[in-house]
Amino acid sequence: MAGLTHLDAGGRANMVDVGRKAESERTAIAEGTVTMRPETLRTIMDGNAKKGDVLGAARIAGIMAAKKTHELIPLCHPLLLTKVSVEIAADEALPGLRVTALARVTGKTGVEMEALTAASVACLTIYDMAKAVDRGMVIGGVRLVEKTGGKSGDYRAGGHGAFG
């Protein structure tokens, strides 16, 4: 395993200097789930949540969050994202919703944190929008599914969501 890139020789946190790195197209896909009671899933999918369009609000929240990742995660670089997508699908087997977020940039550093932030905030928004119906919902499984581009090469986890 490579050393931690955000620590200097004295063990202090610092932002990595990416100034000399070559620009390349970089893509990351992350996912997360919100497990809930079957009746909660039906309420959301039927569009009957009291707060409104749960899926639409979660999609927008995830996209907005990806654009603000550098403000939330201390050592992330601000990126000029070229694409952010959030897909949300019902999964009766959970039961619940499966969120898949894609982030893309042509730049000097990766977009894994932007994809993970988008998926996480979309899941949090689903919880917020439906908590009046089901406070027992569980957010879980937030993970990087795939990343391409950059010096470290490509990565793919087993089995992935809507963008695979």
Backbone as CSV, one residue per row, in Angstrom:
resi,resn,N_x,N_y,N_z,CA_x,CA_y,CA_z,C_x,C_y,C_z
1,MET,0.845,-1.176,0.000,0.000,0.000,0.000,0.889,1.237,0.000
2,ALA,0.556,2.219,-0.821,1.323,3.455,-0.918,1.158,4.264,0.364
3,GLY,2.112,5.167,0.599,2.028,6.032,1.766,0.865,6.997,1.651
4,LEU,0.525,7.617,2.763,-0.558,8.583,2.777,-0.081,9.881,2.135
5,THR,-0.767,10.316,1.098,-0.314,11.462,0.312,-0.622,12.806,0.956
6,HIS,-1.508,12.847,1.934,-1.897,14.119,2.526,-1.165,14.414,3.832
7,LEU,-0.090,13.683,4.102,0.726,13.943,5.286,2.135,14.316,4.841
8,ASP,2.705,15.343,5.468,4.081,15.698,5.143,5.039,14.830,5.959
9,ALA,6.336,15.074,5.817,7.352,14.252,6.492,7.185,14.268,8.008
10,GLY,6.624,15.335,8.553,6.416,15.438,9.995,5.071,14.906,10.448
11,GLY,4.293,14.327,9.528,2.998,13.766,9.875,1.870,14.780,9.925
12,ARG,2.121,15.998,9.454,1.094,17.039,9.450,0.289,16.977,8.151
13,ALA,-1.012,17.226,8.278,-1.876,17.232,7.098,-1.519,18.404,6.198
14,ASN,-1.511,18.130,4.888,-1.293,19.200,3.925,-1.955,18.834,2.606
15,MET,-2.246,19.838,1.815,-2.873,19.635,0.515,-1.792,19.221,-0.478
16,VAL,-2.054,18.161,-1.225,-1.100,17.651,-2.203,-0.925,18.674,-3.322
17,ASP,0.317,18.875,-3.754,0.599,19.772,-4.884,0.415,18.981,-6.172
18,VAL,-0.599,19.326,-6.944,-0.871,18.632,-8.205,-0.433,19.465,-9.413
19,GLY,0.293,20.554,-9.162,0.663,21.490,-10.208,1.427,20.883,-11.369
20,ARG,2.240,19.888,-11.129,3.056,19.293,-12.195,2.415,18.058,-12.828
21,LYS,1.261,17.643,-12.336,0.597,16.469,-12.893,-0.053,16.804,-14.228
22,ALA,-0.091,15.824,-15.098,-0.739,16.007,-16.395,-2.257,15.952,-16.227
23,GLU,-2.955,16.735,-17.039,-4.408,16.665,-17.046,-4.844,15.423,-17.814
24,SER,-5.892,14.783,-17.313,-6.501,13.654,-18.012,-7.965,13.594,-17.624
25,GLU,-8.756,12.883,-18.443,-10.160,12.702,-18.090,-10.227,11.680,-16.969
26,ARG,-10.975,12.020,-15.937,-11.108,11.170,-14.752,-12.591,11.041,-14.428
27,THR,-12.997,9.829,-14.138,-14.392,9.546,-13.821,-14.431,8.692,-12.558
28,ALA,-15.414,8.939,-11.718,-15.631,8.102,-10.536,-17.121,7.831,-10.391
29,ILE,-17.436,6.628,-9.946,-18.807,6.219,-9.664,-18.855,5.715,-8.226
30,ALA,-19.827,6.214,-7.481,-20.019,5.785,-6.089,-21.481,5.401,-5.910
31,GLU,-21.735,4.627,-4.876,-23.117,4.228,-4.594,-23.378,4.227,-3.103
32,GLY,-24.651,4.200,-2.771,-25.106,4.075,-1.392,-26.542,3.581,-1.404
33,THR,-27.014,3.153,-0.262,-28.390,2.669,-0.164,-29.101,3.305,1.021
34,VAL,-30.418,3.365,0.901,-31.260,3.746,2.030,-32.285,2.625,2.171
35,THR,-32.142,1.866,3.242,-33.052,0.759,3.518,-34.211,1.293,4.362
36,MET,-35.418,0.833,4.017,-36.613,1.358,4.675,-37.720,0.309,4.679
37,ARG,-38.797,0.604,5.359,-39.954,-0.286,5.344,-40.555,-0.302,3.938
38,PRO,-41.134,-1.424,3.520,-41.756,-1.499,2.185,-42.802,-0.407,1.955
39,GLU,-43.573,-0.081,2.969,-44.608,0.947,2.802,-43.992,2.341,2.603
40,THR,-42.814,2.574,3.191,-42.109,3.843,2.974,-41.643,3.934,1.529
41,LEU,-41.087,2.843,1.024,-40.654,2.807,-0.371,-41.836,3.089,-1.299
42,ARG,-42.987,2.483,-1.009,-44.179,2.717,-1.842,-44.603,4.187,-1.797
43,THR,-44.572,4.767,-0.618,-44.948,6.179,-0.465,-44.048,7.066,-1.330
44,ILE,-42.749,6.807,-1.285,-41.796,7.605,-2.068,-42.019,7.385,-3.561
45,MET,-42.123,6.140,-3.967,-42.235,5.830,-5.392,-43.568,6.300,-5.981
46,ASP,-44.609,6.345,-5.144,-45.916,6.840,-5.606,-45.995,8.369,-5.594
47,GLY,-44.942,9.019,-5.083,-44.926,10.479,-5.045,-45.806,11.069,-3.961
48,ASN,-46.017,10.316,-2.882,-46.928,10.758,-1.833,-46.250,11.240,-0.558
49,ALA,-44.942,11.500,-0.616,-44.251,11.999,0.578,-44.712,13.430,0.853
50,LYS,-44.937,13.754,2.125,-45.460,15.071,2.494,-44.529,16.205,2.090
51,LYS,-43.232,15.967,2.063,-42.281,17.028,1.708,-42.142,17.216,0.203
52,GLY,-42.740,16.328,-0.596,-42.670,16.499,-2.048,-41.888,15.406,-2.742
53,ASP,-41.289,15.758,-3.861,-40.579,14.825,-4.736,-39.251,14.397,-4.114
54,VAL,-39.257,13.290,-3.413,-38.074,12.802,-2.704,-36.927,12.525,-3.676
55,LEU,-37.209,11.827,-4.755,-36.151,11.450,-5.684,-35.567,12.672,-6.389
56,GLY,-36.421,13.590,-6.801,-35.941,14.803,-7.459,-35.082,15.652,-6.538
57,ALA,-35.537,15.828,-5.311,-34.770,16.620,-4.347,-33.425,15.958,-4.036
58,ALA,-33.426,14.639,-3.877,-32.180,13.925,-3.576,-31.200,14.019,-4.743
59,ARG,-31.710,13.923,-5.956,-30.854,14.027,-7.142,-30.173,15.397,-7.187
60,ILE,-30.950,16.447,-7.020,-30.401,17.812,-7.044,-29.419,18.021,-5.891
61,ALA,-29.764,17.540,-4.700,-28.881,17.691,-3.545,-27.533,17.006,-3.784
62,GLY,-27.561,15.813,-4.369,-26.316,15.105,-4.662,-25.448,15.861,-5.646
63,ILE,-26.065,16.405,-6.690,-25.313,17.175,-7.685,-24.711,18.419,-7.040
64,MET,-25.500,19.129,-6.263,-24.996,20.327,-5.587,-23.860,19.986,-4.633
65,ALA,-23.986,18.881,-3.913,-22.952,18.480,-2.953,-21.637,18.168,-3.650
66,ALA,-21.707,17.491,-4.792,-20.472,17.178,-5.526,-19.715,18.450,-5.855
67,LYS,-20.444,19.506,-6.230,-19.815,20.769,-6.600,-19.202,21.486,-5.403
68,LYS,-19.595,21.106,-4.191,-19.084,21.748,-2.978,-18.143,20.845,-2.168
69,THR,-17.725,19.751,-2.733,-16.899,18.790,-1.993,-15.675,19.450,-1.374
70,HIS,-14.998,20.302,-2.122,-13.779,20.945,-1.600,-14.071,21.844,-0.397
71,GLU,-15.329,22.257,-0.212,-15.699,23.052,0.953,-16.014,22.175,2.162
72,LEU,-16.274,20.898,1.910,-16.666,19.975,2.977,-15.527,19.084,3.449
73,ILE,-14.673,18.667,2.538,-13.561,17.764,2.846,-12.288,18.611,2.834
74,PRO,-11.631,18.775,3.958,-10.589,19.789,4.113,-9.469,19.813,3.067
75,LEU,-8.973,18.700,2.609,-7.801,18.723,1.737,-8.114,18.446,0.276
76,CYS,-9.386,18.495,-0.092,-9.769,18.294,-1.496,-9.543,19.567,-2.293
77,HIS,-9.100,19.388,-3.529,-8.926,20.512,-4.437,-10.278,20.911,-5.040
78,PRO,-10.490,22.206,-5.281,-11.685,22.595,-6.031,-11.533,22.137,-7.480
79,LEU,-12.565,21.548,-8.034,-12.495,20.995,-9.389,-13.533,21.646,-10.290
80,LEU,-13.193,21.762,-11.568,-14.146,22.217,-12.574,-14.809,20.975,-13.159
81,LEU,-15.815,20.476,-12.462,-16.493,19.253,-12.876,-17.128,19.435,-14.252
82,THR,-17.001,18.418,-15.085,-17.627,18.473,-16.401,-18.931,17.699,-16.440
83,LYS,-19.163,16.834,-15.450,-20.390,16.037,-15.402,-20.603,15.534,-13.986
84,VAL,-21.831,15.646,-13.515,-22.264,14.988,-12.280,-23.663,14.455,-12.544
85,SER,-23.872,13.178,-12.280,-25.184,12.555,-12.423,-25.492,11.764,-11.165
86,VAL,-26.745,11.782,-10.768,-27.209,10.983,-9.634,-28.438,10.216,-10.096
87,GLU,-28.371,8.902,-10.010,-29.501,8.034,-10.357,-29.986,7.348,-9.089
88,ILE,-31.293,7.238,-8.958,-31.888,6.608,-7.777,-32.907,5.590,-8.261
89,ALA,-32.755,4.359,-7.785,-33.641,3.280,-8.225,-34.197,2.535,-7.016
90,ALA,-35.443,2.161,-7.129,-36.059,1.321,-6.097,-35.433,-0.058,-6.140
91,ASP,-35.200,-0.631,-4.984,-34.667,-1.986,-4.866,-35.531,-2.721,-3.848
92,GLU,-36.467,-3.511,-4.349,-37.413,-4.226,-3.489,-36.701,-5.208,-2.557
93,ALA,-35.529,-5.699,-2.965,-34.788,-6.672,-2.157,-34.256,-6.051,-0.872
94,LEU,-34.026,-4.734,-0.844,-33.488,-4.109,0.382,-34.491,-4.168,1.532
95,PRO,-35.671,-3.740,1.501,-36.291,-2.832,0.549,-35.754,-1.421,0.751
96,GLY,-35.730,-0.654,-0.345,-35.261,0.721,-0.246,-34.831,1.274,-1.577
97,LEU,-33.941,2.240,-1.502,-33.468,2.937,-2.687,-31.963,2.770,-2.819
98,ARG,-31.525,2.598,-4.049,-30.108,2.481,-4.375,-29.720,3.748,-5.140
99,VAL,-28.725,4.454,-4.635,-28.253,5.703,-5.223,-26.911,5.450,-5.901
100,THR,-26.788,5.915,-7.143,-25.526,5.801,-7.875,-25.164,7.185,-8.394
101,ALA,-23.946,7.627,-8.081,-23.492,8.960,-8.485,-22.257,8.843,-9.360
102,LEU,-22.221,9.640,-10.416,-21.085,9.699,-11.318,-20.548,11.120,-11.319
103,ALA,-19.215,11.255,-11.239,-18.563,12.558,-11.348,-17.446,12.440,-12.376
104,ARG,-17.292,13.494,-13.201,-16.257,13.480,-14.243,-15.573,14.839,-14.299
105,VAL,-14.284,14.812,-14.599,-13.500,16.032,-14.737,-12.358,15.766,-15.712
106,THR,-11.914,16.778,-16.386,-10.630,16.727,-17.073,-9.728,17.611,-16.232
107,GLY,-8.794,16.978,-15.534,-7.984,17.741,-14.592,-6.784,16.969,-14.107
108,LYS,-6.198,17.494,-13.021,-4.951,16.962,-12.478,-5.154,16.077,-11.255
109,THR,-6.381,15.943,-10.806,-6.661,15.113,-9.638,-8.024,14.442,-9.811
110,GLY,-8.230,13.363,-9.084,-9.406,12.527,-9.262,-10.683,13.101,-8.683
111,VAL,-11.788,12.416,-8.982,-13.119,12.870,-8.561,-13.821,11.856,-7.666
112,GLU,-13.045,10.988,-7.017,-13.652,9.993,-6.145,-14.451,10.637,-5.017
113,MET,-13.879,11.657,-4.391,-14.564,12.288,-3.262,-15.833,13.006,-3.702
114,GLU,-15.838,13.547,-4.910,-17.036,14.208,-5.417,-18.160,13.199,-5.647
115,ALA,-17.830,12.045,-6.203,-18.843,11.002,-6.413,-19.345,10.468,-5.066
116,LEU,-18.441,10.238,-4.126,-18.839,9.749,-2.801,-19.693,10.776,-2.056
117,THR,-19.343,12.035,-2.178,-20.120,13.090,-1.530,-21.511,13.176,-2.141
118,ALA,-21.594,13.097,-3.463,-22.904,13.139,-4.136,-23.792,11.996,-3.666
119,ALA,-23.247,10.782,-3.623,-24.042,9.627,-3.183,-24.474,9.778,-1.726
120,SER,-23.556,10.211,-0.875,-23.858,10.360,0.551,-24.947,11.393,0.796
121,VAL,-24.829,12.555,0.175,-25.800,13.621,0.401,-27.156,13.267,-0.218
122,ALA,-27.165,12.580,-1.331,-28.439,12.115,-1.893,-29.127,11.172,-0.908
123,CYS,-28.369,10.263,-0.308,-28.940,9.349,0.699,-29.455,10.123,1.910
124,LEU,-28.690,11.092,2.379,-29.124,11.913,3.519,-30.398,12.675,3.195
125,THR,-30.521,13.145,1.965,-31.709,13.890,1.556,-32.932,12.981,1.510
126,ILE,-32.748,11.761,1.027,-33.853,10.788,1.049,-34.329,10.595,2.481
127,TYR,-33.377,10.403,3.394,-33.747,10.242,4.803,-34.526,11.463,5.291
128,ASP,-33.992,12.646,5.038,-34.648,13.868,5.508,-36.063,14.014,4.953
129,MET,-36.229,13.719,3.686,-37.528,13.906,3.026,-38.572,12.885,3.487
130,ALA,-38.122,11.723,3.980,-39.068,10.654,4.342,-39.065,10.300,5.826
131,LYS,-38.309,11.015,6.634,-38.196,10.654,8.053,-39.513,10.755,8.810
132,ALA,-40.433,11.583,8.344,-41.733,11.678,9.017,-42.515,10.373,8.905
133,VAL,-42.219,9.600,7.862,-42.904,8.324,7.630,-42.142,7.167,8.284
134,ASP,-40.785,7.271,8.327,-39.972,6.124,8.750,-38.638,6.595,9.316
135,ARG,-38.577,6.814,10.609,-37.317,7.243,11.247,-36.308,6.106,11.364
136,GLY,-36.734,4.887,11.084,-35.852,3.730,11.191,-35.066,3.424,9.927
137,MET,-35.124,4.300,8.925,-34.360,4.063,7.696,-32.869,3.982,8.024
138,VAL,-32.144,3.198,7.229,-30.704,3.010,7.437,-29.963,3.376,6.163
139,ILE,-29.019,4.295,6.295,-28.137,4.652,5.188,-26.921,3.749,5.279
140,GLY,-26.558,3.142,4.168,-25.413,2.239,4.215,-24.792,2.003,2.861
141,GLY,-23.763,1.194,2.877,-23.137,0.737,1.648,-22.516,1.823,0.801
142,VAL,-22.190,2.981,1.392,-21.569,4.041,0.606,-20.147,3.611,0.280
143,ARG,-19.864,3.556,-1.036,-18.544,3.077,-1.454,-18.219,3.559,-2.856
144,LEU,-16.925,3.558,-3.147,-16.462,3.809,-4.502,-16.650,2.538,-5.301
145,VAL,-17.325,2.643,-6.426,-17.596,1.499,-7.275,-16.555,1.396,-8.387
146,GLU,-16.191,2.558,-8.931,-15.279,2.558,-10.076,-14.607,3.908,-10.196
147,LYS,-13.362,3.892,-10.672,-12.696,5.137,-11.031,-11.787,4.866,-12.207
148,THR,-11.709,5.840,-13.107,-10.839,5.719,-14.274,-10.022,6.993,-14.409
149,GLY,-8.855,6.837,-15.040,-7.983,7.971,-15.311,-6.985,8.205,-14.202
150,GLY,-6.010,9.031,-14.519,-5.004,9.404,-13.537,-3.853,8.426,-13.447
151,LYS,-2.844,8.840,-12.705,-1.596,8.085,-12.553,-1.801,6.723,-11.888
152,SER,-2.736,6.642,-10.949,-2.924,5.381,-10.218,-3.694,4.340,-11.016
153,GLY,-4.224,4.723,-12.171,-4.919,3.759,-13.022,-6.367,3.568,-12.639
154,ASP,-6.947,2.532,-13.204,-8.370,2.271,-13.024,-8.621,1.360,-11.829
155,TYR,-9.824,1.485,-11.276,-10.264,0.655,-10.156,-11.719,0.288,-10.406
156,ARG,-12.063,-0.943,-10.103,-13.463,-1.371,-10.198,-13.748,-2.345,-9.060
157,ALA,-14.784,-2.038,-8.275,-15.255,-2.944,-7.223,-16.166,-3.971,-7.886
158,GLY,-16.419,-5.063,-7.222,-17.340,-6.066,-7.752,-18.765,-5.571,-7.744
159,GLY,-19.507,-5.784,-8.843,-20.928,-5.441,-8.946,-21.216,-3.983,-8.725
160,HIS,-21.780,-3.287,-9.691,-22.057,-1.889,-9.506,-23.382,-1.471,-10.105
161,GLY,-23.713,-0.191,-9.899,-25.053,0.319,-10.121,-25.369,0.842,-11.499
162,ALA,-26.148,1.890,-11.550,-26.820,2.371,-12.762,-25.906,2.798,-13.889
163,PHE,-24.675,3.193,-13.601,-23.786,3.681,-14.659,-22.863,2.601,-15.179
164,GLY,-22.956,1.369,-14.678,-22.060,0.290,-15.067,-22.434,-0.267,-16.344
